[in-house]
Amino acid sequence: MNLSFFDQFASPSLMGIPLIIIATMFPTLLLIPQDNRWINNRLSTIQSWLLHMITKQLMIPLNKKGHKWSLILMSLMTLLLTINLLGLLPYTFTPTTQLSMNMALAFPLWMATLLTGLRNQPSISLGHLLPEGTPTPLIPALILIETTSLLIRPLALGVRLTANLTAGHLLIQLISTATVALLPIMPTVSILTSLILLLLTILEIAVAMIQAYVFVLLLSLYLQENI
């Protein structure tokens, strides 16, 4: 029983061929492509409005140099958002529950922000490792602590996204299993459990959207420190 709960996180394969790439790229096909028409349908208009609003919120703390990253950050957020939401459907696989994939997204982008800061303003970027006014005896310890906190940033990004989505999927499966098991024994309790399951599903939809936004927001904040 314990193993069956975690089977949903196993990477799917067909005849020995891993399908995680298809599972990752397929959600983006559901987005409405933009065209040059002045008047679009309502769904396309809502999509454009949401993308514009989120892009504006992400770019507010950044200067003009950071606006070059808007396409990368919004593409990443759109990818994470569609994968997280479609992963809540029955009999689907959520690639963002894999720590390896999340680290593959977090580490290169974090490294790009760090290298950008070291190239454009090395003194300010290295100055973040030692706060101003630090007592002399504490300098080695603070440099070590700040360096460690800097290096674990991509790990924190990947683990946060993986842990939140994995916990949500496990809770939904546990409660749905309990609902089905209690139905012939205690129908009233089963109905109450199904209501809890409905509320949890709504919560998980919110978590899927929030985690995609937080992932990209933290990357934009790391970028802000280095430009």
N, CA, C and O of each residue as an XYZ file, in Angstrom:
908
protein
N       0.834     -1.211      0.000
C       0.000      0.000      0.000
C       0.863      1.252      0.000
O       0.556      2.214     -0.705
N       1.947      1.255      0.787
C       2.802      2.434      0.840
C       3.474      2.677     -0.502
O       3.647      3.821     -0.922
N       3.855      1.589     -1.176
C       4.510      1.748     -2.464
C       3.544      2.274     -3.511
O       3.948      3.035     -4.390
N       2.266      1.883     -3.437
C       1.305      2.306     -4.443
C       1.055      3.811     -4.371
O       0.749      4.433     -5.389
N       1.180      4.402     -3.189
C       0.991      5.838     -3.068
C       2.072      6.611     -3.824
O       1.815      7.701     -4.336
N       3.265      6.054     -3.893
C       4.367      6.758     -4.532
C       4.562      6.338     -5.985
O       5.450      6.853     -6.664
N       3.744      5.411     -6.464
C       3.848      5.013     -7.865
C       3.495      6.153     -8.813
O       3.967      6.188     -9.949
N       2.660      7.093     -8.343
C       2.262      8.208     -9.202
C       3.425      9.137     -9.517
O       3.353      9.913    -10.470
N       4.502      9.071     -8.726
C       5.652      9.938     -8.945
C       6.724      9.278     -9.801
O       7.751      9.892    -10.090
N       6.494      8.035    -10.210
C       7.454      7.353    -11.076
C       7.354      7.897    -12.493
O       6.261      8.116    -13.014
N       8.503      8.108    -13.101
C       8.530      8.647    -14.461
C       7.930      7.636    -15.432
O       8.359      6.482    -15.447
N       6.943      8.038    -16.251
C       6.307      7.084    -17.177
C       7.240      6.704    -18.319
O       8.119      7.471    -18.713
N       7.031      5.531    -18.825
C       7.842      5.071    -19.960
C       6.979      4.169    -20.836
O       6.022      3.551    -20.369
N       7.339      4.108    -22.110
C       6.639      3.271    -23.084
C       7.687      2.463    -23.835
O       8.511      3.010    -24.567
N       7.637      1.143    -23.638
C       8.598      0.244    -24.267
C      10.034      0.646    -23.928
O      10.934      0.601    -24.766
N      10.211      1.044    -22.654
C      11.535      1.414    -22.192
C      11.947      2.826    -22.539
O      13.040      3.252    -22.164
N      11.109      3.566    -23.244
C      11.430      4.944    -23.639
C      10.787      5.893    -22.637
O       9.566      5.861    -22.484
N      11.553      6.738    -21.946
C      10.959      7.669    -20.969
C      10.102      8.716    -21.665
O      10.466      9.245    -22.716
N       8.963      9.002    -21.060
C       8.009      9.945    -21.642
C       7.975     11.276    -20.902
O       7.057     12.071    -21.102
N       8.966     11.528    -20.047
C       8.941     12.747    -19.247
C       9.081     13.994    -20.120
O       8.549     15.052    -19.783
N       9.797     13.871    -21.245
C       9.940     15.032    -22.136
C       8.590     15.384    -22.757
O       8.242     16.561    -22.858
N       7.833     14.378    -23.169
C       6.499     14.628    -23.722
C       5.585     15.215    -22.662
O       4.818     16.139    -22.934
N       5.670     14.668    -21.432
C       4.850     15.186    -20.340
C       5.209     16.615    -19.992
O       4.364     17.367    -19.508
N       6.452     16.999    -20.233
C       6.889     18.366    -19.930
C       6.472     19.342    -21.020
O       6.051     20.460    -20.722
N       6.583     18.934    -22.272
C       6.322     19.843    -23.379
C       4.849     19.912    -23.776
O       4.412     20.927    -24.318
N       4.077     18.862    -23.519
C       2.692     18.827    -23.977
C       1.837     19.964    -23.402
O       1.054     20.546    -24.153
N       1.943     20.315    -22.105
C       1.070     21.390    -21.583
C       1.210     22.709    -22.323
O       0.246     23.470    -22.412
N       2.398     22.994    -22.859
C       2.572     24.266    -23.568
C       1.782     24.306    -24.873
O       1.505     25.387    -25.394
N       1.416     23.137    -25.408
C       0.627     23.115    -26.641
C      -0.805     23.582    -26.411
O      -1.510     23.918    -27.362
N      -1.236     23.604    -25.160
C      -2.597     24.023    -24.857
C      -2.751     25.544    -24.829
O      -3.871     26.055    -24.815
N      -1.636     26.262    -24.820
C      -1.706     27.719    -24.813
C      -2.147     28.233    -26.178
O      -1.833     27.648    -27.215
N      -2.866     29.316    -26.151
C      -3.365     29.901    -27.393
C      -2.252     30.713    -28.046
O      -1.733     31.639    -27.422
N      -1.867     30.395    -29.287
C      -0.805     31.167    -29.934
C      -1.268     32.585    -30.250
O      -2.426     32.818    -30.599
N      -0.342     33.515    -30.121
C      -0.663     34.917    -30.422
C      -0.574     35.158    -31.925
O       0.248     34.560    -32.618
N      -1.438     36.046    -32.414
C      -1.397     36.403    -33.827
C      -1.436     37.917    -33.950
O      -1.415     38.629    -32.946
N      -1.492     38.403    -35.173
C      -1.440     39.845    -35.439
C      -2.815     40.491    -35.574
O      -2.915     41.654    -35.966
N      -3.860     39.760    -35.257
C      -5.194     40.339    -35.370
C      -5.444     41.340    -34.247
O      -4.971     41.150    -33.127
N      -6.179     42.395    -34.543
C      -6.491     43.416    -33.542
C      -7.537     42.908    -32.562
O      -7.507     43.252    -31.381
N      -8.450     42.100    -33.047
C      -9.537     41.603    -32.197
C      -9.393     40.088    -32.074
O      -9.418     39.370    -33.074
N      -9.241     39.610    -30.837
C      -9.126     38.182    -30.575
C     -10.343     37.716    -29.782
O     -11.206     38.515    -29.420
N     -10.400     36.425    -29.521
C     -11.490     35.921    -28.707
C     -11.239     36.221    -27.230
O     -10.171     36.707    -26.858
N     -12.220     35.930    -26.405
C     -12.121     36.283    -24.990
C     -10.994     35.518    -24.291
O     -10.277     36.083    -23.465
N     -10.840     34.245    -24.619
C      -9.826     33.435    -23.960
C      -8.425     33.956    -24.260
O      -7.574     34.018    -23.373
N      -8.194     34.327    -25.507
C      -6.897     34.877    -25.873
C      -6.660     36.223    -25.198
O      -5.537     36.534    -24.800
N      -7.716     37.019    -25.069
C      -7.581     38.318    -24.410
C      -7.257     38.149    -22.930
O      -6.411     38.863    -22.391
N      -7.929     37.203    -22.271
C      -7.658     36.951    -20.847
C      -6.228     36.436    -20.662
O      -5.537     36.828    -19.722
N      -5.798     35.568    -21.552
C      -4.430     35.048    -21.460
C      -3.412     36.169    -21.616
O      -2.445     36.233    -20.857
N      -3.612     37.046    -22.580
C      -2.688     38.161    -22.782
C      -2.703     39.106    -21.591
O      -1.655     39.611    -21.188
N      -3.880     39.349    -21.024
C      -3.980     40.232    -19.865
C      -3.252     39.653    -18.658
O      -2.561     40.377    -17.941
N      -3.405     38.348    -18.431
C      -2.717     37.708    -17.307
C      -1.203     37.742    -17.490
O      -0.468     38.043    -16.549
N      -0.739     37.435    -18.700
C       0.698     37.467    -18.953
C       1.258     38.869    -18.760
O       2.338     39.042    -18.197
N       0.517     39.868    -19.232
C       0.980     41.246    -19.082
C       1.004     41.655    -17.615
O       1.950     42.310    -17.178
N      -0.009     41.286    -16.853
C      -0.070     41.666    -15.445
C       1.052     41.007    -14.641
O       1.698     41.661    -13.822
N       1.284     39.715    -14.874
C       2.333     39.007    -14.138
C       3.716     39.532    -14.529
O       4.587     39.699    -13.675
N       3.909     39.790    -15.825
C       5.191     40.345    -16.266
C       5.455     41.691    -15.610
O       6.582     41.973    -15.203
N       4.432     42.518    -15.505
C       4.578     43.824    -14.869
C       4.963     43.681    -13.406
O       5.821     44.413    -12.912
N       4.331     42.736    -12.707
C       4.649     42.532    -11.293
C       6.080     42.030    -11.111
O       6.758     42.429    -10.165
N       6.541     41.166    -11.999
C       7.893     40.632    -11.866
C       8.961     41.659    -12.222
O      10.059     41.633    -11.666
N       8.646     42.566    -13.148
C       9.647     43.514    -13.628
C       9.701     44.800    -12.805
O      10.610     45.608    -12.996
N       8.748     45.008    -11.896
C       8.737     46.248    -11.110
C      10.036     46.453    -10.327
O      10.595     47.548    -10.384
N      10.553     45.434     -9.586
C      11.769     45.680     -8.808
C      13.044     45.713     -9.638
O      14.104     46.034     -9.101
N      12.980     45.395    -10.922
C      14.180     45.317    -11.753
C      14.367     46.599    -12.556
O      13.397     47.269    -12.911
N      15.626     46.932    -12.838
C      15.895     48.072    -13.702
C      15.786     47.647    -15.164
O      15.391     46.518    -15.454
N      16.129     48.536    -16.074
C      15.945     48.253    -17.493
C      16.808     47.095    -17.972
O      16.420     46.372    -18.889
N      17.984     46.911    -17.355
C      18.828     45.791    -17.750
C      18.146     44.454    -17.423
O      18.285     43.474    -18.154
N      17.417     44.443    -16.324
C      16.740     43.212    -15.932
C      15.537     42.877    -16.783
O      15.072     41.737    -16.775
N      15.019     43.863    -17.527
C      13.853     43.613    -18.373
C      14.171     42.663    -19.532
O      13.263     42.116    -20.157
N      15.466     42.470    -19.815
C      15.837     41.508    -20.848
C      15.470     40.085    -20.447
O      15.354     39.203    -21.298
N      15.289     39.868    -19.152
C      14.972     38.538    -18.647
C      13.471     38.261    -18.631
O      13.053     37.177    -18.226
N      12.666     39.205    -19.058
C      11.214     39.034    -18.942
C      10.716     37.834    -19.747
O       9.847     37.097    -19.281
N      11.255     37.631    -20.949
C      10.798     36.509    -21.772
C      11.162     35.174    -21.127
O      10.352     34.247    -21.117
N      12.381     35.073    -20.588
C      12.810     33.823    -19.951
C      11.970     33.531    -18.721
O      11.503     32.407    -18.539
N      11.774     34.542    -17.869
C      11.030     34.335    -16.637
C       9.565     34.004    -16.902
O       8.999     33.132    -16.242
N       8.950     34.687    -17.854
C       7.547     34.414    -18.137
C       7.368     33.064    -18.827
O       6.380     32.371    -18.583
N       8.306     32.688    -19.678
C       8.225     31.363    -20.299
C       8.351     30.273    -19.244
O       7.649     29.263    -19.295
N       9.253     30.486    -18.287
C       9.418     29.512    -17.204
C       8.169     29.431    -16.346
O       7.739     28.338    -15.977
N       7.585     30.570    -16.026
C       6.391     30.549    -15.194
C       5.214     29.895    -15.923
O       4.451     29.141    -15.318
N       5.066     30.177    -17.200
C       3.996     29.549    -17.976
C       4.171     28.037    -18.030
O       3.200     27.288    -17.915
N       5.410     27.593    -18.205
C       5.682     26.158    -18.237
C       5.341     25.501    -16.900
O       4.668     24.472    -16.857
N       5.814     26.112    -15.804
C       5.549     25.535    -14.475
C       4.059     25.561    -14.151
O       3.529     24.610    -13.577
N       3.392     26.638    -14.515
C       1.968     26.767    -14.200
C       1.138     25.709    -14.922
O       0.278     25.071    -14.316
N       1.392     25.525    -16.198
C       0.615     24.537    -16.950
C       0.915     23.114    -16.483
O       0.006     22.289    -16.389
N       2.172     22.823    -16.193
C       2.527     21.476    -15.723
C       1.894     21.196    -14.368
O       1.348     20.116    -14.146
N       1.968     22.177    -13.451
C       1.412     21.979    -12.110
C      -0.101     21.776    -12.145
O      -0.632     20.917    -11.442
N      -0.789     22.563    -12.959
C      -2.251     22.466    -13.000
C      -2.705     21.184    -13.689
O      -3.623     20.519    -13.208
N      -2.081     20.829    -14.798
C      -2.490     19.612    -15.497
C      -2.119     18.367    -14.698
O      -2.720     17.309    -14.885
N      -1.135     18.483    -13.810
C      -0.770     17.347    -12.977
C      -1.820     16.988    -11.943
O      -1.755     15.915    -11.344
N      -2.793     17.875    -11.724
C      -3.873     17.581    -10.787
C      -4.981     16.749    -11.410
O      -5.862     16.264    -10.700
N      -4.951     16.574    -12.725
C      -5.962     15.751    -13.377
C      -5.691     14.272    -13.095
O      -4.541     13.879    -12.903
N      -6.735     13.459    -13.069
C      -6.532     12.019    -12.822
C      -5.710     11.359    -13.939
O      -5.794     11.737    -15.108
N      -4.921     10.371    -13.539
C      -4.122      9.567    -14.463
C      -3.156     10.419    -15.285
O      -2.920     10.156    -16.464
N      -2.608     11.436    -14.642
C      -1.587     12.264    -15.292
C      -0.312     12.222    -14.463
O      -0.321     11.860    -13.286
N       0.774     12.600    -15.105
C       2.083     12.630    -14.444
C       2.536     14.079    -14.329
O       2.432     14.850    -15.284
N       3.043     14.447    -13.143
C       3.503     15.806    -12.901
C       5.027     15.826    -12.889
O       5.626     15.396    -11.904
N       5.674     16.306    -13.941
C       7.146     16.306    -13.957
C       7.773     17.148    -12.854
O       8.900     16.878    -12.441
N       7.059     18.171    -12.365
C       7.634     19.036    -11.341
C       7.640     18.394     -9.954
O       8.098     19.019     -8.998
N       7.145     17.167     -9.820
C       7.324     16.435     -8.567
C       8.677     15.734     -8.535
O       9.030     15.117     -7.530
N       9.439     15.823     -9.628
C      10.773     15.230     -9.690
C      11.808     16.285     -9.314
O      11.903     17.332     -9.954
N      12.583     15.998     -8.269
C      13.595     16.955     -7.825
C      14.647     17.194     -8.899
O      15.173     18.301     -9.018
N      14.955     16.171     -9.676
C      15.970     16.321    -10.722
C      15.555     17.367    -11.755
O      16.379     18.167    -12.196
N      14.281     17.361    -12.138
C      13.822     18.342    -13.116
C      13.824     19.752    -12.535
O      14.246     20.701    -13.195
N      13.352     19.884    -11.303
C      13.317     21.212    -10.681
C      14.725     21.773    -10.487
O      14.952     22.970    -10.664
N      15.666     20.902    -10.123
C      17.046     21.362     -9.992
C      17.628     21.726    -11.360
O      18.432     22.652    -11.468
N      17.221     20.995    -12.404
C      17.694     21.324    -13.754
C      17.178     22.673    -14.219
O      17.809     23.319    -15.055
N      16.037     23.111    -13.689
C      15.528     24.445    -14.005
C      16.143     25.509    -13.103
O      16.456     26.608    -13.563
N      16.317     25.190    -11.820
C      16.756     26.190    -10.845
C      18.246     26.494    -10.958
O      18.649     27.657    -10.937
N      19.066     25.447    -11.078
C      20.514     25.668    -11.005
C      21.055     26.513    -12.162
O      21.793     27.461    -11.895
N      20.734     26.230    -13.436
C      21.295     27.073    -14.502
C      20.839     28.531    -14.423
O      21.628     29.441    -14.678
N      19.563     28.757    -14.068
C      19.084     30.138    -13.993
C      19.717     30.869    -12.815
O      20.075     32.041    -12.939
N      19.859     30.195    -11.673
C      20.550     30.819    -10.537
C      22.000     31.130    -10.893
O      22.509     32.205    -10.576
N      22.659     30.180    -11.553
C      24.044     30.406    -11.957
C      24.153     31.560    -12.949
O      25.131     32.309    -12.926
N      23.157     31.707    -13.818
C      23.177     32.817    -14.783
C      23.056     34.160    -14.067
O      23.747     35.116    -14.417
N      22.173     34.233    -13.060
C      22.063     35.494    -12.304
C      23.350     35.796    -11.553
O      23.769     36.951    -11.479
N      23.981     34.765    -10.995
C      25.225     34.972    -10.244
C      26.351     35.426    -11.163
O      27.090     36.352    -10.828
N      26.485     34.787    -12.311
C      27.542     35.171    -13.246
C      27.291     36.552    -13.829
O      28.236     37.283    -14.126
N      26.018     36.916    -13.994
C      25.703     38.266    -14.472
C      26.198     39.316    -13.492
O      26.773     40.328    -13.892
N      25.970     39.069    -12.192
C      26.442     40.007    -11.184
C      27.954     40.059    -11.101
O      28.527     41.140    -10.963
N      28.613     38.910    -11.184
C      30.082     38.902    -11.112
C      30.713     39.565    -12.329
O      31.817     40.101    -12.242
N      30.016     39.532    -13.467
C      30.565     40.161    -14.664
C      30.330     41.670    -14.674
O      31.222     42.436    -15.036
N      29.127     42.098    -14.277
C      28.769     43.515    -14.377
C      29.212     44.335    -13.170
O      29.668     45.467    -13.328
N      29.083     43.776    -11.964
C      29.442     44.519    -10.751
C      30.040     43.543     -9.731
O      29.380     43.183     -8.756
N      31.275     43.120     -9.954
C      31.869     42.108     -9.068
C      32.011     42.577     -7.626
O      31.829     41.786     -6.701
N      32.335     43.850     -7.421
C      32.543     44.329     -6.055
C      31.251     44.283     -5.244
O      31.252     43.859     -4.088
N      30.146     44.723     -5.858
C      28.864     44.726     -5.149
C      28.372     43.296     -4.911
O      27.828     42.989     -3.851
N      28.565     42.433     -5.900
C      28.115     41.040     -5.748
C      28.877     40.328     -4.641
O      28.289     39.604     -3.838
N      30.196     40.538     -4.602
C      30.981     39.923     -3.529
C      30.732     40.615     -2.197
O      30.909     40.004     -1.143
N      30.319     41.892     -2.229
C      30.035     42.613     -0.998
C      28.837     42.066     -0.242
O      28.699     42.301      0.959
N      27.950     41.322     -0.952
C      26.807     40.708     -0.284
C      27.225     39.621      0.694
O      26.462     39.253      1.587
N      28.449     39.106      0.523
C      28.921     38.052      1.414
C      29.354     38.591      2.770
O      29.515     37.821      3.717
N      29.543     39.898      2.877
C      29.980     40.488      4.145
C      29.183     41.759      4.396
O      29.466     42.785      3.778
N      28.180     41.721      5.296
C      27.390     42.914      5.588
C      28.255     44.047      6.146
O      29.255     43.811      6.824
N      27.852     45.255      5.850
C      28.604     46.422      6.298
C      28.517     46.566      7.819
O      27.463     46.353      8.419
N      29.643     46.932      8.424
C      29.683     47.131      9.868
C      29.861     45.859     10.669
O      29.615     45.854     11.875
N      30.285     44.776     10.024
C      30.480     43.524     10.740
C      31.713     43.609     11.629
O      32.755     44.069     11.161
N      31.646     43.187     12.888
C      32.837     43.166     13.757
C      33.925     42.264     13.174
O      33.631     41.233     12.568
N      35.156     42.656     13.363
C      36.277     41.918     12.770
C      36.317     40.444     13.172
O      36.563     39.602     12.308
N      36.089     40.088     14.443
C      36.156     38.650     14.792
C      35.093     37.795     14.095
O      35.272     36.587     13.937
N      33.984     38.423     13.677
C      32.900     37.663     13.066
C      33.009     37.562     11.547
O      32.198     36.891     10.909
N      34.010     38.228     10.963
C      34.110     38.266      9.498
C      34.252     36.863      8.885
O      33.503     36.545      7.961
N      35.173     36.011      9.354
C      35.273     34.679      8.716
C      33.990     33.858      8.828
O      33.578     33.201      7.872
N      33.362     33.904     10.009
C      32.143     33.115     10.193
C      31.017     33.629      9.300
O      30.291     32.832      8.707
N      30.861     34.952      9.195
C      29.781     35.511      8.375
C      30.010     35.240      6.895
O      29.058     34.966      6.165
N      31.253     35.311      6.444
C      31.535     35.002      5.043
C      31.171     33.548      4.737
O      30.611     33.246      3.683
N      31.496     32.651      5.674
C      31.163     31.244      5.477
C      29.649     31.033      5.465
O      29.134     30.273      4.645
N      28.938     31.702      6.370
C      27.479     31.555      6.441
C      26.814     32.118      5.189
O      25.931     31.479      4.616
N      27.231     33.307      4.760
C      26.629     33.927      3.577
C      26.944     33.140      2.308
O      26.106     33.040      1.411
N      28.148     32.585      2.235
C      28.492     31.765      1.067
C      27.632     30.507      1.018
O      27.162     30.103     -0.046
N      27.431     29.889      2.192
C      26.586     28.691      2.245
C      25.152     29.008      1.849
O      24.532     28.268      1.085
N      24.620     30.132      2.381
C      23.245     30.513      2.033
C      23.107     30.843      0.555
O      22.046     30.635     -0.033
N      24.175     31.358     -0.049
C      24.142     31.654     -1.480
C      24.144     30.373     -2.310
O      23.446     30.276     -3.320
N      24.930     29.396     -1.877
C      25.067     28.167     -2.658
C      23.845     27.255     -2.552
O      23.591     26.452     -3.450
N      23.088     27.375     -1.455
C      21.932     26.485     -1.307
C      20.663     27.087     -1.909
O      19.591     26.489     -1.812
N      20.772     28.238     -2.516
C      19.577     28.855     -3.122
C      18.938     27.969     -4.193
O      17.726     27.763     -4.143
N      19.693     27.435     -5.158
C      19.030     26.577     -6.152
C      18.438     25.318     -5.534
O      17.389     24.842     -5.968
N      19.117     24.774     -4.510
C      18.567     23.595     -3.835
C      17.252     23.942     -3.140
O      16.305     23.156     -3.159
N      17.203     25.126     -2.525
C      15.962     25.540     -1.859
C      14.833     25.732     -2.862
O      13.686     25.387     -2.577
N      15.147     26.283     -4.039
C      14.131     26.455     -5.074
C      13.562     25.104     -5.513
O      12.347     24.927     -5.591
N      14.452     24.163     -5.795
C      13.993     22.862     -6.270
C      13.245     22.074     -5.212
O      12.209     21.473     -5.498
N      13.766     22.072     -3.983
C      13.130     21.301     -2.909
C      11.784     21.901     -2.543
O      10.842     21.160     -2.265
N      11.666     23.227     -2.536
C      10.387     23.867     -2.180
C       9.289     23.452     -3.156
O       8.196     23.066     -2.743
N       9.585     23.534     -4.445
C       8.582     23.174     -5.448
C       8.245     21.689     -5.383
O       7.075     21.312     -5.452
N       9.264     20.849     -5.251
C       9.027     19.402     -5.202
C       8.224     19.009     -3.970
O       7.270     18.238     -4.069
N       8.606     19.538     -2.807
C       7.950     19.144     -1.556
C       6.494     19.578     -1.519
O       5.636     18.807     -1.089
N       6.199     20.785     -1.955
C       4.820     21.272     -1.915
C       3.911     20.466     -2.835
O       2.804     20.096     -2.444
N       4.370     20.192     -4.053
C       3.535     19.441     -4.988
C       3.399     17.980     -4.578
O       2.321     17.396     -4.695
N       4.492     17.390     -4.096
C       4.434     15.990     -3.673
C       3.506     15.811     -2.485
O       2.708     14.875     -2.451
N       3.609     16.709     -1.508
C       2.739     16.612     -0.331
C       1.271     16.758     -0.719
O       0.417     16.039     -0.201
N       0.979     17.674     -1.618
C      -0.406     17.862     -2.042
C      -0.967     16.643     -2.755
O      -2.103     16.242     -2.500
N      -0.177     16.050     -3.649
C      -0.635     14.855     -4.371
C      -0.850     13.681     -3.412
O      -1.805     12.918     -3.558
N       0.038     13.545     -2.442
C      -0.117     12.448     -1.478
C      -1.367     12.641     -0.623
O      -2.092     11.682     -0.359
N      -1.621     13.873     -0.190
C      -2.823     14.133      0.617
C      -4.095     13.837     -0.176
O      -5.033     13.235      0.346
N      -4.121     14.257     -1.423
C      -5.304     14.003     -2.252
C      -5.519     12.499     -2.424
O      -6.650     12.021     -2.338
N      -4.455     11.764     -2.664
C      -4.608     10.320     -2.857
C      -5.018      9.625     -1.557
O      -5.845      8.713     -1.578
N      -4.448     10.049     -0.431
C      -4.809      9.436      0.848
C      -6.279      9.672      1.189
O      -6.995      8.753      1.588
N      -6.714     10.924      1.023
C      -8.102     11.244      1.379
C      -9.080     10.596      0.398
O     -10.149     10.144      0.807
N      -8.732     10.545     -0.880
C      -9.626      9.893     -1.847
C      -9.713      8.390     -1.582
O     -10.779      7.794     -1.736
N      -8.606      7.781     -1.188
C      -8.633      6.357     -0.832
C      -9.513      6.118      0.390
O     -10.279      5.156      0.435
N      -9.397      7.009      1.385
C     -10.236      6.876      2.576
C     -11.712      7.081      2.249
O     -12.575      6.413      2.818
N     -11.999      8.001      1.339
C     -13.395      8.252      0.958
C     -14.021      7.015      0.319
O     -15.147      6.646      0.654
N     -13.306      6.381     -0.587
C     -13.829      5.177     -1.250
C     -13.954      4.020     -0.258
O     -14.911      3.248     -0.325
N     -12.992      3.897      0.661
C     -13.022      2.791      1.618
C     -14.155      2.941      2.633
O     -14.724      1.945      3.081
N     -14.485      4.188      2.998
C     -15.525      4.431      4.004
C     -16.934      4.444      3.424
O     -17.906      4.409      4.179
N     -17.066      4.492      2.102
C     -18.391      4.617      1.498
C     -19.328      3.463      1.855
O     -20.464      3.739      2.238
N     -18.933      2.187      1.756
C     -19.887      1.111      2.116
C     -20.042      0.931      3.627
O     -21.014      0.323      4.074
N     -19.101      1.450      4.418
C     -19.143      1.234      5.866
C     -19.861      2.376      6.571
O     -20.822      2.162      7.310
N     -19.383      3.584      6.332
C     -19.953      4.777      6.964
C     -20.204      5.826      5.887
O     -19.338      6.665      5.641
N     -21.365      5.801      5.241
C     -21.630      6.748      4.147
C     -21.561      8.209      4.571
O     -21.079      9.052      3.814
N     -22.038      8.518      5.773
C     -22.029      9.913      6.228
C     -20.607     10.440      6.354
O     -20.293     11.541      5.902
N     -19.754      9.631      6.981
C     -18.348     10.041      7.109
C     -17.689     10.144      5.738
O     -16.845     11.011      5.511
N     -18.075      9.265      4.835
C     -17.504      9.303      3.487
C     -17.891     10.589      2.760
O     -17.078     11.166      2.037
N     -19.134     11.037      2.952
C     -19.566     12.292      2.325
C     -18.789     13.473      2.895
O     -18.369     14.362      2.155
N     -18.600     13.478      4.212
C     -17.812     14.553      4.832
C     -16.365     14.531      4.329
O     -15.759     15.575      4.088
N     -15.838     13.335      4.179
C     -14.471     13.220      3.673
C     -14.376     13.710      2.230
O     -13.379     14.318      1.842
N     -15.420     13.445      1.435
C     -15.416     13.928      0.053
C     -15.461     15.455     -0.004
O     -14.878     16.064     -0.901
N     -16.155     16.074      0.957
C     -16.154     17.544      1.016
C     -14.763     18.067      1.351
O     -14.306     19.060      0.785
N     -14.094     17.380      2.285
C     -12.716     17.760      2.606
C     -11.823     17.595      1.375
O     -10.937     18.412      1.123
N     -12.069     16.532      0.619
C     -11.291     16.303     -0.603
C     -11.520     17.414     -1.621
O     -10.581     17.841     -2.294
N     -12.748     17.880     -1.739
C     -13.045     18.980     -2.663
C     -12.314     20.253     -2.249
O     -11.732     20.945     -3.084
N     -12.351     20.557     -0.943
C     -11.646     21.752     -0.448
C     -10.140     21.621     -0.640
O      -9.461     22.591     -0.980
N      -9.625     20.417     -0.421
C      -8.191     20.198     -0.604
C      -7.792     20.339     -2.071
O      -6.712     20.844     -2.379
N      -8.659     19.893     -2.971
C      -8.365     20.044     -4.396
C      -8.306     21.514     -4.800
O      -7.435     21.923     -5.569
N      -9.240     22.302     -4.274
C      -9.209     23.750     -4.543
C      -7.931     24.366     -3.985
O      -7.309     25.221     -4.617
N      -7.551     23.917     -2.788
C      -6.309     24.414     -2.190
C      -5.103     24.036     -3.035
O      -4.184     24.838     -3.200
N      -5.100     22.837     -3.564
C      -3.965     22.400     -4.373
C      -3.883     23.157     -5.696
O      -2.790     23.379     -6.217
N      -5.027     23.554     -6.239
C      -5.000     24.389     -7.441
C      -4.324     25.722     -7.131
O      -3.518     26.227     -7.913
N      -4.672     26.280     -5.969
C      -4.028     27.535     -5.551
C      -2.541     27.333     -5.304
O      -1.730     28.174     -5.690
N      -2.174     26.222     -4.663
C      -0.764     25.941     -4.391
C       0.016     25.772     -5.692
O       1.148     26.242     -5.799
N      -0.580     25.102     -6.683
C       0.097     24.909     -7.962
C       0.414     26.246     -8.628
O       1.491     26.418     -9.199
N      -0.523     27.191     -8.554
C      -0.288     28.501     -9.149
C       0.701     29.316     -8.326
O       1.573     29.986     -8.880
N       0.564     29.260     -7.003
C       1.436     30.054     -6.135
C       2.878     29.581     -6.229
O       3.799     30.397     -6.273
N       3.081     28.268     -6.259
C       4.446     27.747     -6.310
C       5.144     28.115     -7.617
O       6.344     28.390     -7.618
N       4.414     28.121     -8.717
C       5.010     28.562     -9.981
C       5.409     30.035     -9.905
O       6.471     30.427    -10.388
N       4.552     30.836     -9.298
C       4.851     32.273     -9.168
C       6.024     32.497     -8.220
O       6.899     33.315     -8.506
N       6.055     31.778     -7.089
C       7.132     31.957     -6.114
C       8.469     31.543     -6.713
O       9.480     32.207     -6.485
N       8.487     30.460     -7.472
C       9.726     30.002     -8.102
C      10.324     31.100     -8.980
O      11.515     31.395     -8.886
N       9.505     31.695     -9.824
C       9.985     32.737    -10.733
C      10.261     34.036     -9.976
O      11.205     34.755    -10.304
N       9.447     34.340     -8.968
C       9.657     35.562     -8.193
C      11.004     35.537     -7.475
O      11.715     36.543     -7.460
N      11.358     34.407     -6.885
C      12.647     34.305     -6.201
C      13.806     34.438     -7.190
O      14.830     35.042     -6.872
N      13.644     33.878     -8.379
C      14.680     34.058     -9.397
C      14.833     35.529     -9.778
O      15.945     36.016     -9.980
N      13.703     36.231     -9.875
C      13.785     37.660    -10.199
C      14.441     38.452     -9.063
O      15.144     39.429     -9.321
N      14.222     38.044     -7.822
C      14.874     38.713     -6.695
C      16.375     38.438     -6.683
O      17.170     39.321     -6.364
N      16.759     37.211     -7.033
C      18.194     36.918     -7.153
C      18.800     37.747     -8.260
O      19.930     38.220     -8.143
N      18.052     37.927     -9.335
C      18.541     38.750    -10.440
C      18.683     40.208    -10.012
O      19.623     40.895    -10.412
N      17.729     40.674     -9.186
C      17.764     42.063     -8.727
C      19.042     42.358     -7.934
O      19.574     43.466     -8.005
N      19.528     41.378     -7.185
C      20.740     41.581     -6.401
C      21.984     41.699     -7.273
O      23.012     42.201     -6.819
N      21.901     41.249     -8.502
C      23.113     41.137     -9.319
C      23.114     42.046    -10.539
O      23.983     41.915    -11.401
N      22.153     42.969    -10.627
C      22.156     43.901    -11.762
C      22.075     45.318    -11.244
O      22.065     46.264    -12.032
